Amino acid sequence: MAVSVDKLAKDMVKVVGEEHVFTDKATRMVFATGPVPFDIEEHNIPYAVVRPSNAEGVSQILKYANKESMPVHIHGSGTSLRAQFEFII
C-alpha cells in the first residue's frame, strides 16, 4: 500500500490539529516495531503518530483509517499513571 505521508499528515491535522500530529522520523522511530532503534527497518516505521486530545478525535481518526483501509496501532502512555493514547498510522 503506497501512502502519501504529506496527505496523511494534512488529513490528520484537519482532524486533531497540528500540535497533535507527528511525522518527523525521530518521533516515528520511537513508536516503530523492532527490538532496538538501530535495528529498525524502514517498513517497521509508522507513517505518523497522532495524539488526539478527545473522544471525537479518536472517532475521526478511526473513521479515516477505516475509509482509507489503513492499519492503526494504539499505544498507551506506557504507565498506568496517565490515560493518554497515541495512534500509530
GROMACS elastic network, one bead per residue, 0.5 to 0.9 nm:
[ bonds ]
;  ai    aj funct       b0    kb
    1    70     6  0.86646   500
    3     6     6  0.87747   500
    3     7     6  0.81875   500
    3     8     6  0.75938   500
    3    47     6  0.79517   500
    4     7     6  0.53007   500
    4     8     6  0.61532   500
    4     9     6  0.85600   500
    4    47     6  0.86553   500
    5     9     6  0.59475   500
    5    10     6  0.85146   500
    5    23     6  0.76741   500
    5    47     6  0.60664   500
    5    48     6  0.74599   500
    6     9     6  0.51454   500
    6    10     6  0.61859   500
    6    11     6  0.85842   500
    6    23     6  0.87295   500
    7    10     6  0.51192   500
    7    11     6  0.60577   500
    7    12     6  0.85201   500
    8    11     6  0.51351   500
    8    12     6  0.60860   500
    8    13     6  0.85386   500
    8    47     6  0.80936   500
    8    48     6  0.78064   500
    8    89     6  0.89593   500
    9    12     6  0.51394   500
    9    13     6  0.60628   500
    9    14     6  0.86664   500
    9    18     6  0.86348   500
    9    21     6  0.68287   500
    9    22     6  0.78511   500
    9    23     6  0.70388   500
    9    47     6  0.87136   500
    9    48     6  0.71345   500
   10    13     6  0.51138   500
   10    14     6  0.63881   500
   10    15     6  0.88567   500
   10    18     6  0.85423   500
   11    14     6  0.52140   500
   11    15     6  0.65528   500
   11    64     6  0.86564   500
   12    16     6  0.60940   500
   12    17     6  0.72483   500
   12    18     6  0.79906   500
   12    20     6  0.85203   500
   12    21     6  0.66728   500
   12    50     6  0.74417   500
   12    61     6  0.73341   500
   12    64     6  0.86986   500
   13    16     6  0.53936   500
   13    19     6  0.80253   500
   13    20     6  0.74331   500
   13    21     6  0.63145   500
   13    50     6  0.89883   500
   14    17     6  0.58828   500
   14    18     6  0.78394   500
   15    52     6  0.86752   500
   15    56     6  0.89472   500
   15    57     6  0.63643   500
   15    60     6  0.65561   500
   15    61     6  0.71485   500
   16    19     6  0.80277   500
   16    20     6  0.61637   500
   16    21     6  0.75166   500
   16    50     6  0.80328   500
   16    51     6  0.78715   500
   16    52     6  0.58033   500
   16    53     6  0.75011   500
   16    54     6  0.87807   500
   16    56     6  0.88563   500
   16    57     6  0.56864   500
   16    58     6  0.87267   500
   16    60     6  0.84849   500
   16    61     6  0.83467   500
   17    20     6  0.57545   500
   17    21     6  0.70916   500
   17    52     6  0.84946   500
   18    21     6  0.55425   500
   18    22     6  0.82670   500
   19    22     6  0.79823   500
   19    51     6  0.86294   500
   20    49     6  0.82156   500
   20    50     6  0.56941   500
   20    52     6  0.61633   500
   20    53     6  0.78123   500
   21    48     6  0.70500   500
   21    49     6  0.60042   500
   21    51     6  0.64890   500
   21    52     6  0.84145   500
   22    25     6  0.86791   500
   22    27     6  0.67389   500
   22    28     6  0.73840   500
   22    48     6  0.57132   500
   22    49     6  0.50792   500
   22    50     6  0.62638   500
   22    51     6  0.83756   500
   23    26     6  0.85288   500
   23    27     6  0.70802   500
   23    28     6  0.64430   500
   23    46     6  0.86698   500
   23    47     6  0.66117   500
   23    49     6  0.64937   500
   23    50     6  0.87202   500
   24    27     6  0.56972   500
   24    28     6  0.63083   500
   24    29     6  0.87452   500
   24    48     6  0.79584   500
   25    28     6  0.50110   500
   25    29     6  0.59730   500
   25    30     6  0.87210   500
   25    45     6  0.83108   500
   25    47     6  0.88690   500
   25    48     6  0.89186   500
   26    29     6  0.52442   500
   26    30     6  0.66223   500
   27    30     6  0.53178   500
   27    31     6  0.70464   500
   27    48     6  0.85569   500
   27    49     6  0.75115   500
   28    31     6  0.54213   500
   28    32     6  0.62927   500
   28    45     6  0.61607   500
   28    46     6  0.58116   500
   28    47     6  0.71115   500
   28    48     6  0.63138   500
   28    49     6  0.63675   500
   28    88     6  0.83918   500
   29    33     6  0.82897   500
   29    37     6  0.69490   500
   29    40     6  0.78609   500
   29    44     6  0.86311   500
   29    45     6  0.58453   500
   29    46     6  0.75582   500
   30    33     6  0.86949   500
   30    37     6  0.76848   500
   30    45     6  0.87292   500
   31    45     6  0.73430   500
   31    46     6  0.71683   500
   31    49     6  0.77941   500
   31    75     6  0.82152   500
   31    88     6  0.72456   500
   32    37     6  0.81594   500
   32    40     6  0.72191   500
   32    41     6  0.89200   500
   32    44     6  0.56616   500
   32    46     6  0.60936   500
   32    88     6  0.87049   500
   33    36     6  0.87397   500
   33    40     6  0.71578   500
   33    41     6  0.87901   500
   33    44     6  0.54545   500
   33    45     6  0.68502   500
   33    46     6  0.85082   500
   34    37     6  0.70273   500
   34    38     6  0.89670   500
   34    39     6  0.66990   500
   34    40     6  0.53298   500
   34    41     6  0.78606   500
   34    44     6  0.71020   500
   34    45     6  0.88712   500
   35    38     6  0.87292   500
   35    39     6  0.68645   500
   35    40     6  0.74603   500
   36    39     6  0.55351   500
   36    40     6  0.67167   500
   37    40     6  0.54332   500
   38    41     6  0.85083   500
   40    43     6  0.83386   500
   40    44     6  0.64696   500
   40    45     6  0.73625   500
   41    44     6  0.55086   500
   41    45     6  0.70697   500
   42    45     6  0.54933   500
   42    46     6  0.87039   500
   43    46     6  0.78275   500
   45    48     6  0.87234   500
   46    49     6  0.72590   500
   46    88     6  0.61702   500
   46    89     6  0.56434   500
   47    88     6  0.76430   500
   47    89     6  0.56104   500
   48    87     6  0.81784   500
   48    88     6  0.61239   500
   48    89     6  0.52764   500
   49    86     6  0.64007   500
   49    87     6  0.57473   500
   49    89     6  0.63190   500
   50    61     6  0.84957   500
   50    85     6  0.86943   500
   50    86     6  0.55869   500
   50    87     6  0.50455   500
   50    88     6  0.65306   500
   50    89     6  0.76689   500
   51    57     6  0.86721   500
   51    58     6  0.86775   500
   51    84     6  0.79169   500
   51    85     6  0.63298   500
   51    87     6  0.62779   500
   51    88     6  0.89182   500
   52    55     6  0.77296   500
   52    56     6  0.83664   500
   52    57     6  0.52124   500
   52    58     6  0.60527   500
   52    61     6  0.83709   500
   52    84     6  0.85851   500
   52    85     6  0.74866   500
   52    86     6  0.72189   500
   52    87     6  0.80457   500
   53    56     6  0.84712   500
   53    57     6  0.66794   500
   53    58     6  0.81083   500
   53    84     6  0.82319   500
   53    85     6  0.87845   500
   54    57     6  0.54463   500
   54    58     6  0.66352   500
   54    59     6  0.89482   500
   55    58     6  0.50266   500
   55    59     6  0.62155   500
   55    60     6  0.86535   500
   56    59     6  0.50588   500
   56    60     6  0.61492   500
   56    61     6  0.86005   500
   57    60     6  0.51167   500
   57    61     6  0.60888   500
   57    62     6  0.86114   500
   58    61     6  0.52484   500
   58    62     6  0.63085   500
   58    63     6  0.86567   500
   58    87     6  0.84680   500
   59    62     6  0.53144   500
   59    63     6  0.61693   500
   59    64     6  0.86495   500
   60    63     6  0.50393   500
   60    64     6  0.60911   500
   60    65     6  0.85686   500
   61    64     6  0.51653   500
   61    65     6  0.61702   500
   61    66     6  0.85819   500
   61    72     6  0.89294   500
   61    87     6  0.81800   500
   62    65     6  0.50510   500
   62    66     6  0.60351   500
   62    67     6  0.85178   500
   62    72     6  0.77105   500
   63    66     6  0.51258   500
   63    67     6  0.61250   500
   63    68     6  0.86076   500
   64    67     6  0.51280   500
   64    68     6  0.61352   500
   64    69     6  0.83765   500
   64    70     6  0.82205   500
   65    68     6  0.51377   500
   65    69     6  0.57464   500
   65    71     6  0.66210   500
   65    72     6  0.69139   500
   65    89     6  0.81252   500
   66    70     6  0.63245   500
   66    71     6  0.79952   500
   67    70     6  0.77919   500
   68    71     6  0.89265   500
   70    89     6  0.72298   500
   71    88     6  0.84065   500
   71    89     6  0.63104   500
   72    87     6  0.63374   500
   72    88     6  0.56056   500
   73    86     6  0.82679   500
   73    87     6  0.57612   500
   73    89     6  0.65935   500
   74    85     6  0.66723   500
   74    86     6  0.58731   500
   74    88     6  0.61019   500
   74    89     6  0.89087   500
   75    78     6  0.76176   500
   75    84     6  0.85524   500
   75    85     6  0.56129   500
   75    86     6  0.51436   500
   75    87     6  0.63649   500
   75    88     6  0.72484   500
   76    79     6  0.75798   500
   76    80     6  0.87471   500
   76    82     6  0.86286   500
   76    83     6  0.72991   500
   76    84     6  0.60851   500
   76    86     6  0.65385   500
   76    87     6  0.89622   500
   77    80     6  0.75247   500
   77    81     6  0.81281   500
   77    82     6  0.62752   500
   77    83     6  0.65460   500
   77    84     6  0.52239   500
   77    85     6  0.58578   500
   77    86     6  0.76566   500
   78    81     6  0.85770   500
   78    82     6  0.83985   500
   78    84     6  0.89350   500
   79    82     6  0.66267   500
   79    83     6  0.86008   500
   80    83     6  0.73470   500
